[in-house]
Amino acid sequence: MKKKIRYTDAPREIQKSMERAVDITEEFHAKFPQFSPSALAAKKPTVKVTLTLGEDAVAFFKAQGKKMKVPYQRMIRNLVDRYAAAHK
């Protein structure tokens, strides 16, 4: 069984830093509501389309998706969304 590491086991300067730490979660979410857990979990409305893409492009996104452990379709969707938002 792994030994649990406690903050009291940390070097003294780290213990002092932890004692002075302040929780700013509420202030952060008030200032940046778009990063709140509920905003990040919210589903955006989507429209299903059939799209034919080049083999090289799909292979690229599949490799990147596998490397980053995310669906490659999400990466393509986010790319198109950002492009559209930038050119509105």
ChimeraX attribute file (.defattr): number of C-alpha atoms within 10 A of each C-alpha:
attribute: neighborCount
match mode: 1-to-1
recipient: residues
	/A:1	3
	/A:2	4
	/A:3	5
	/A:4	7
	/A:5	8
	/A:6	8
	/A:7	13
	/A:8	11
	/A:9	10
	/A:10	12
	/A:11	9
	/A:12	11
	/A:13	9
	/A:14	13
	/A:15	15
	/A:16	13
	/A:17	10
	/A:18	13
	/A:19	10
	/A:20	8
	/A:21	9
	/A:22	8
	/A:23	7
	/A:24	9
	/A:25	9
	/A:26	11
	/A:27	10
	/A:28	12
	/A:29	13
	/A:30	12
	/A:31	10
	/A:32	10
	/A:33	14
	/A:34	11
	/A:35	13
	/A:36	15
	/A:37	10
	/A:38	10
	/A:39	11
	/A:40	11
	/A:41	9
	/A:42	8
	/A:43	8
	/A:44	8
	/A:45	5
	/A:46	7
	/A:47	5
	/A:48	5
	/A:49	6
	/A:50	5
	/A:51	5
	/A:52	7
	/A:53	8
	/A:54	7
	/A:55	8
	/A:56	9
	/A:57	11
	/A:58	15
	/A:59	12
	/A:60	12
	/A:61	17
	/A:62	19
	/A:63	13
	/A:64	15
	/A:65	17
	/A:66	12
	/A:67	9
	/A:68	10
	/A:69	10
	/A:70	12
	/A:71	13
	/A:72	19
	/A:73	13
	/A:74	12
	/A:75	15
	/A:76	16
	/A:77	12
	/A:78	12
	/A:79	12
	/A:80	12
	/A:81	11
	/A:82	11
	/A:83	11
	/A:84	10
	/A:85	9
	/A:86	8
	/A:87	6
	/A:88	5
